[in-house]
Amino acid sequence: MPYKVFGCKVNKYFLNQRLDYFHQNGNNLEDTLLIATCVVTDRAKNKRVREVKHAIQNWLKVVITWCWTFSRWNLATESEFYSTYPELKQYSDKITLLPESPSKNWFEYKIWGKSSVYTKHFLIVQNGCDNHCSFCLTVAKRWPHISRPLDEIIQEIHEIESQWWKEIVITWINLAARWCSNSTKPEETKFPYLLREILKQTTIPRIRISSMWPEYANDEFFEVISDERILPHFHYSIQSFSDNVLKNMWRHYSSEELKTVLKKTRDLKKKNLISIWADIIVWFPWETESDFLDTYNWIEEFWITKLHAFPFSDHTQRERIPASFLPNQIDQKIKKEREIRLISKWDEIREKFIQSNKWTSHKILIEERRDWKWRWWTENYIQVELERDYNRGEIIDYIM
């Protein structure tokens, strides 16, 4: 079945379920395109509208799933969906809306995708969120924070170990909130305990942690992640280094707390250099030049090796968010100028990081073949391509 997947790693987790569900039920859907959607910005939503229109011109039908199809934690009705995306109503006879998982229990540990689309296995340990950040639409589309039972997580890892997977990516909506009574209470996190149990009860050789909120990174977390099976790549949902901006975003940490987490991460002793990725929202309402420079300068200070830099979206074209109504929205000209500066600085940092890894040894996981080259990532997420014959999923030694 043809597919296009956009958005977060949660979409990638459920993609295998959907594809295998169709296959196991004898659905030959070569005439149908599955589109995994995302609502992170108006720009993302508009791009998906164009994807659907283009697909209908080339396929008979389109299946739409993930955040587009949610409405107040349930599958949207057709009237709700087409009131949000009215330009698609004329194609309604060719569009099917589906929920996130084909299972009634979306935490079901069964691996649907025996021949996975991805070489890494994405592993969901939690879903939903209670934080209601002022810029976030996802929390309104989904449901409150819920945690997945430990035995199901371990059983899923055992099943993938019995197959050919060698790396898991622990993922989320707010992954480190697992076992918290509410995702606004990071002091209750049992995420380090989960990592310990995975290390103790499984033998999966490579464990990667997806994007997490920095307030959950406590002392026990840093103790656990020193284990070499946990790869030296950490991704934090930072959003800004400015206290003023963080306050307007309704985030639950200060810039000083954030800096403490990043310093502890950077000081970890690992076989390879630590890679730190960061989600950043730029040009948030009321972001002054001083606020912007707080983020700009600290990105260099902590050597942020990858930026997911999103321009603030006020979501005025479709569903609204609280920050849509804030005064002092940033002028487009200033937005563009700040974007150029931020990306230019990150390019410098990234190049220095790559150069610092020269002549270092890595165990790499062969992932995919493109244009007669095998593509893979180092443990600390540097992408390399090689012109040789390998087997997908193979782990080999490599000198950068």
N, C-alpha and C positions, 0 to 999 in steps of 0.2 A: 504494500500500500504506500503510495507517495505521501510524504509528510514534510512539513516545515515547522521547526520548533524555535520559539523566541522566548526571551525572558529568563527567569532564574532556573537554578538546578532542580527545583521542585518539578518544573515542567519536564525536565529530562528524566527524572525518576519515573513519572507516570507515563511517559511516552512508550516505554517498553511494554507496560501493562496494556495500554490501548492497542498497540500493534499486535501483540500476541493474543489478546482477547478476540480481535477480529479474525485472526488466523485460526485459532482453536475452534471457533464457532463456524468455520467453513465459509466465512465471508470473503469472496473474491472481489476486492475493492480497488482494482487497478483504475477504475473510472472515478475514484473519489480521492480528494486531497484532504488529509488531516492537518489542521493548522492549530498549533499551540500558541495561545495569545498572551499578551502582557498589557498591563494598564499603568505602568510606572510613570509615563508622561503622555500628554496629548499627542506629541509627535509620534510616539510608539503606537498609539491607538490609530492614528491616521494612516501610518504605514501599513498596519494590518488590514485596514479597510481596502487599501489599494491591492494588497496581496489577495484578498478574497475576490475582488472584482476581476483581477487578472486570472485567477485560478478558474473561475466560472467560465471564462472565455476559452479555457483549454481542457477542463475536465467537466464531466456532467454534473458532479455534485461536490459539495464541500462540507466537511465535518469541522465544527469549531468547538474547542474546549478550553479549559483553564480560565483564568480570571475574567475574561470577557463574559463568560456565561454565568457568572455568579451574581446573585442579587440578594443582599441581606442574608448571606450564608447558605442560600438555596439555589438550585438551578433556576435561572431567570425564565419567566414566561416569554412567549414570543412578543407580546405587546411591550413588556419591559425592555427586551433586547432591542427591538426596532425603534423604540422611542429614543434610545441612546445612539443607535446607528441607523438613522432613517434612510440613508443613502443605500442601504443593503436590502431594504424591504422589498424592492422590486425583484430580488433574487430569492425570496423566501422559500419558493418551491424547490430550490436546489441547495438549501442550507439546513443542516441538522445541528442542534445544540446539544452538547453532552456534558455531564459533570466531570469532575477531575479524574476519578478512578472508576473502572468498570466493576469494582467490587463494592458491595454495600458497606463493608468495613474497609475503608481506604488504608488502614494500618495493616491489612493482611500481609503476612510476611512472604507469601508465595511469590516466587520470581516468575513473572509472566514471560519475560524476554530471555529465552534460552540462548538465542543468538543475538546478543546485545548490540544495539546501535552504537554504544560507546564502549571503549576499552576499560575505562574506569566504571565502577559500579556506584551509582549515587544512592545513598542510604538515608532515608528520612527518619529522624528520631523525634520529631515534634511538628506541630502544625498550628497555624493561627497566631494571634497576637492581641494583647490588651493595651498596648502603649498609646495608640491614637496620636502619633506624631502629626504635627499640623500640616506636613507636606505629603502625607501618605494616603493613597486611595485604597491600597491593598487591604488594609485592616477593615475598611468598610465593606469590601467585597467578600471577604472571607468570614472567619468565625473566631470566637475567643480561643486563647491558648489552650491546647491539649497536648498531653505527653504520651508517647508510645511506650508500652510495657517493655522492660528490659529483656524478658525471655524471648519476645518476638524479634527484637533487634539482634540478639545473639543467634537465634535460629536462622535468621536471614543470612547473617554472615557465614554461618556454617554451610548453608546451602550454596552460597557463591564460592566458598573455598573448595567445595566438591566439584566445581566446574572449572573454568579456566581463568576466572578473575583473580588478579593479584593486588588490586588497589581499590579501596573504598574511599568515597568522599562523603563525609558526614554532613548532612545538609538539613534544611530548615524552612520555616518562616522566621523563627527566632530561636535558633537551635539550642543555645546555652540556657534557655529558660526551662529546659526539660526538668520536670518534677517540681518546678516552682508552683505555688498555689495561684500565682498571677504573674504575668511576664513583666510587671512593673516592680517586682521584688527580687532583684538579682542576688540579694544576700541569701536567698533560699536555694540557689542553684545547686544541682547535683550533677552537673555536666562533668566535672573532674572524676566523680565516682563512675559515671558511665564509661569514660575513657579507660579507667583502670580495669573495669570488668571486661571491656573489649580486648585489652592487652592480655588479661589473665585467661580468658575463656576461649580465645581464638588464636589462630596462627597467621592470619592474613598479613603479608609482609609489609604492605604500604598503607598507611592511614593518613588521609588528608582531611583537614578541617576547613569547611566552607566558611563563608562570611558570618561573623558573629559580632555582637554588640560589645564594645570594650568594657562596659561596667560589670560584665560577668567574669572577666579575667582576673580571678583572685589568686592568692599565693598557692593554693592547692593546684589550680590549673597549671601554673608555671612549673610546679614540681612534676606533674604528670607528663607534660609535653616535652620534657627533656629526653624521654625514651626515643631511641633512634627509629623505631617503627613509625613514629609520628613525624611526618615529613617537615622540613624546615621552611615552610611556607604558611604564612598566617594572614588572614584577610579580615580587616576590621571595618565595620560600618561606622565610619567616623563622622561624616557629613560636614563638619567644620571644626576649626580650632579656635573659633571666636566664641567667648562666653555669651556675648550679646545674641549672636545668631543661634547658638544652641538653645538658649532660653526661648527664643521665638519659634524654634522648631519643636519645642516641648520634649527635648531630650533629657535623659536622667543622669547626666554626668557633666563635670566641669572640664575645662581645658587642662587644668592641672592633673586631674585624675586620668585623663586621656594620655597625657605626656608620661605619667608614671607607668601606665600599661605598655606604651610603646618602648620606653627605655628598658623595661624588663624583657620585652620580646627581643629587642635588639641585642641584649646582653646574654641571651641564651647560648649555651655551649653546644654546638652541633657540628657534625662532620663537615657540612657544607655551610656556606654563608646563608644567613637568614634572609628570606625574601618577605617583605611586608607589602601587602596590597591594601588599598583603601578605597572605600566609596566616599565620594565628596559631592555635595550639592553646592554649586556655585551660583552667585547672583540671587541669593535668597532676599526677600523683601527686607529693607533696612540694612542690607550689607554695605557698610561703608568701605572706603579704600583701606582704612586701618583694619577692619575686620577681614577683608580679603587678604591683606598682607600677613595677618596672623596665620592663615592657612597656607599661603604661598611659602612663607619662611620655614614653617615647621615641617612641611613636606620634605624640604631639603635637609633639615636638621636630623630627621629620623630616617632619611634615605628610603622614602616610599618608592618602591621599585615598580609599582603598577598603579595607575589611577583609573578608577571607574568614575569619571567626572561627568556628572549629569547637570545640565542647565536646569535651573528651577522651572518646573511646569506648574502654572496656576490652574490647569485643568478647567479653564473657562469654556472650552468648546463642548464638553460633554459633562460627566459627573464632576461635582465640585469637591474641594477640600477646604479645611479651615483657613489655610494660608492664602487661598484665592481672594479672601476678603481683607487681607492686610493692606494698609496703605504703604506708600513708598516702594512700589514695585520698581525694579531696576530697568533703566532705559536700555533698549536693544543695542545701541551703539556701545554702551559701557559693558554690556554682557559679552559682546564679541571681542572687545579689547582684552578683557580679563581672561576669556577662554584662551586666546592666543598666548598670553603670558604664562598661564598655568600649564598648558600642554608643552610649551617650549621648555619650561623648567623640568617637567617630568621627563622629557626626552633626554635631557642632559644627565639626569640621575640614572635613568635606565641604562644608558650607554656606559656610564661608569661602573654600574653593577655588573653588567655583562663582561666588561674588561677585567674586573676584579676576580672573575671566575675562570679566567684563562689558565690552562694547565692544571685545573683541579679535576679530581676523579669523581665520577658519578655512576650510579646504577640507574639506568633509564628504562622506562617502560615503552616499548614500541606500540604506537597507537593507531596510525592510519597511513594510507598511501595516497598521495596526490601527485599527479603529473610525474609519475615514475620515481617519486622520492618518498621515503618513509619519514613520517613526521612524529615527533615525540617531544616530551618536556623533561627537563632535569627535575630532581627532587625539589629544588627551589624555584621551579617554574621559569626556566629559560627555554625557549623553543629552538629546536635544531632540526634540520632535514639532512638525510643521508641517502646517497645513491648506491644502495646495496640491497640484497635480498634478505629479508627478515621475516619472522612470523609475528603476526599481530598478537599482542599480549605477552611477548617474550621480554624478559628483563636481561639487559646486557651491561657490561662494564664499558665506560666511555670516558676518555680524557677530553676535556673541553679545548 
